[in-house]
């Protein structure tokens, strides 16, 4: 039999963790909702074609791929967080997301400037 030690967590720390988790969950679902509400606009901007239905289906396909890969990415970053630390892993994921957003913004701006949008 193994000895299990339990640590007492102060109510203030527990409250902070619950609030932080709630905020994170809200932001995540807000992001999904915004994507869903703006799907037609995203379809027009990123999948310009003669068929609006195909563009919308492509937009939802991108969303489906993102949802399908979430557990795998969570597993990867969870294991990485155990190895290099959670704070470093969270910082790295934020930087990766910011970089991807910046790249999309820059490519869209360049397309508009070139008259391709």
C-alpha positions in Angstrom: 0.0 0.0 0.0 1.3 3.5 -0.8 1.2 6.5 1.4 -0.9 9.2 0.0 -0.3 12.7 1.3 -2.9 15.4 1.0 -2.2 19.1 1.0 -4.6 21.6 2.4 -5.5 24.3 -0.1 -6.6 27.6 1.3 -10.1 28.7 0.3 -8.7 31.8 -1.3 -6.4 29.7 -3.6 -9.2 27.4 -4.4 -11.5 30.3 -5.3 -8.8 31.8 -7.5 -8.3 28.5 -9.4 -12.1 28.1 -9.9 -12.4 31.7 -11.2 -9.5 31.3 -13.5 -10.8 28.0 -14.9 -14.3 29.6 -15.4 -12.8 32.5 -17.2 -10.7 30.2 -19.4 -13.8 28.1 -20.2 -15.8 31.2 -21.0 -13.1 32.5 -23.4 -12.9 29.2 -25.1 -16.7 28.9 -25.7 -16.9 32.6 -26.7 -14.2 31.8 -29.3 -16.3 28.9 -30.7 -19.4 31.0 -30.7 -17.8 33.9 -32.6 -16.5 31.4 -35.2 -19.9 30.0 -35.6 -21.6 33.3 -35.9 -19.1 34.6 -38.3 -18.9 31.5 -40.4 -20.5 33.0 -43.5 -18.2 36.0 -43.4 -15.1 33.8 -42.8 -16.3 31.6 -45.8 -16.5 34.7 -48.0 -13.1 36.0 -47.0 -11.0 32.8 -46.8 -12.7 30.5 -49.3 -13.7 32.7 -52.2 -15.4 30.6 -54.8 -18.4 30.7 -57.0 -20.2 28.4 -54.7 -21.2 29.9 -51.3 -22.4 26.6 -49.9 -19.0 24.9 -50.6 -17.2 27.8 -49.0 -19.4 27.5 -45.9 -18.8 23.8 -45.8 -15.0 24.3 -46.0 -15.3 26.8 -43.1 -17.1 24.3 -41.0 -14.6 21.6 -42.0 -11.8 23.7 -40.6 -13.7 24.1 -37.4 -14.4 20.3 -37.3 -10.7 19.6 -37.7 -9.8 22.0 -34.9 -12.4 20.3 -32.6 -11.2 16.8 -33.5 -7.6 17.6 -32.8 -8.2 19.2 -29.4 -7.8 16.0 -27.4 -4.6 15.1 -29.1 -3.1 18.6 -28.7 -4.3 18.6 -25.0 -2.5 15.4 -24.5 0.7 16.6 -26.1 0.8 19.9 -24.2 -0.3 18.2 -21.0 2.7 15.9 -21.2 4.9 18.8 -22.2 3.6 20.7 -19.2 4.7 17.9 -16.9 8.2 17.9 -18.3 9.0 21.6 -18.7 6.5 23.1 -16.3 2.9 24.4 -16.7 3.8 28.1 -16.7 6.3 27.7 -19.5 3.8 25.5 -21.5 1.0 28.0 -21.1 3.3 30.9 -22.1 4.4 28.9 -25.2 0.8 28.1 -26.3 -0.2 31.7 -25.9 2.8 32.8 -28.0 1.9 30.1 -30.6 -1.7 31.3 -30.8 -0.6 35.0 -31.0 1.9 34.1 -33.8 -0.8 32.3 -35.8 -3.2 35.2 -35.4 -0.5 37.6 -36.5 0.4 35.5 -39.5 -3.3 35.3 -40.6 -3.7 39.1 -40.1 -0.6 39.8 -42.0 -1.5 37.5 -44.9 -5.0 39.0 -45.1 -3.6 42.5 -45.0 -1.1 41.6 -47.8 -3.9 40.1 -49.9 -6.0 43.2 -49.5 -3.1 45.5 -50.4 -2.4 43.3 -53.5 -6.1 43.5 -54.5 -6.7 39.7 -54.1 -9.3 39.9 -51.3 
